[in-house]
Amino acid sequence: MKGKKGKQNKTATSANAKDVEVKALFLGPKSENRDYFKNTLNFLMDEHMHWRRDFHPEDAEIASVQEMRRGNYQETLHRTYEVLSQLSAKLKATSMPWFSARYLGHMNSDTLMVANLAYMAAMLYNPNNVAYEASTATTPMEIEVGKDLATMLGFDPKDSWGHITTDGTIANYEGLWMARNLKSFPLAVKKVKPSLVKGMTDWQLLNMPTQKALDLIEKVKKAGCFDAVRSETVRGTGVGEGKLGVVLVPQSKHYSWVKAADVLGIGNRNFVEVQVDGRFRMDMGVLKRTIDDHVAKKIPIIAVVGVVGTTEEGAIDRIAEIARLRDEYQKKGVSFYFHVDAAYGGYSRALFLDEKSRFMEYGALKRRLFSDKVFVGNHSYPSKEIYESYKAIPAADSITIDPHKMGYIPYAAGGIAIKDRRILDLISYFAAYVFESGKS
Ligand SMILES: *Cc1c(COP(=O)(O)O)cnc(C)c1O
């Protein structure tokens, strides 16, 4: 983010991307930046404590100096200290050294100094982003972050929506939740207001393309029966014995998808794993055959999930080809929701963008990555295929992305970006317009 371009209410920074020294961003494997870290932490703590002190200065302090000297008071402080030193001893004895270049056993790495400091500073204010009144400072930041994530992933900021989740698991739940509720929406319209879907068979209704189904939401709202229809969707009726169809995921999927299928009542039986190829990417031939087999049996496909950065292998599914397949099937009257699980690899899309968040042309990108020394040495990364996959990410209806992975943010910070925010009406229990009224 560039300070001079940012609007006033945006979190401003003065540094240009090119001026950033990576070594100054982390505490460092030897705590090289410890003085800076401690001083800044002290400053942030002082800020908070002054804030408390100056809030209605006329109010009395609750503890007098005399009281603070008493045995029980001192004893209580001492016990707190003991608990904290035990915690620290345990943390040091058994934690994994993510910060060390010796550690390669898990996808975690060091976390950004600014994120750690910001986390500790914000914690003292205990914001609750569930309601604006409880998070007047942090809710606007979450909206800004949601927009940034959606833009980085290629969605149009005007129509899209993004927010922070506790982790990628919850983001995946939300993706499948939307897919499931959307699948049941056209059938619910038929039940409540058949004139809006006149002449369509159940099979056609179960294969309505995402955008058409979202347009239908607007028509139903105009007809004044949205609440009645919504209560006839799966959120009101519950999932009935696989009627809505199956979910297709690559074998390499994260295990949160198995849980999502269970929690959302899809059922493991309707959760179909598609074989991967020798490079751990979903085999496109098998995917096509699997779709054909289900269509032949008149079983709808609720969603197809592609993974960008599989947890174990870091493999990138052929997102462009999945998107092409979806368009092809759509022409044949078969539609499914498309979710990309980019929990692990989503942040890498930033490498493909110029300063204006435009996806760079392949040749220019490669020159840029080497001239900026993002890559050094003699190799041909990224391949054209990976390039095409990253380019096609915005073809998805929604995307999972984890700041606590390649965003170098401490746990817990997952995220989801949604292409068309109209879908929120099918899952939200607070009116979506609460957030829209700010026109942010
Ligand atoms: C890590 C990961 C998730 C979600 O994991 P959380 O620990 O819940 O954030 C989902 N999908 C993929 C591919 C992942 O790598």
The ligand as an ORCA input file, in Angstrom:
! r2SCAN-3c Opt
* xyz 0 1
  C      -4.130    -24.748      6.047
  C      -5.124    -25.043      5.044
  C      -6.512    -24.896      5.302
  C      -7.100    -24.425      6.586
  O      -6.386    -24.668      7.723
  P      -6.569    -23.815      9.042
  O      -5.554    -24.380      9.950
  O      -7.970    -24.047      9.507
  O      -6.326    -22.386      8.695
  C      -7.397    -25.175      4.271
  N      -6.952    -25.566      3.079
  C      -5.645    -25.700      2.781
  C      -5.242    -26.118      1.408
  C      -4.677    -25.451      3.760
  O      -3.390    -25.570      3.466
*
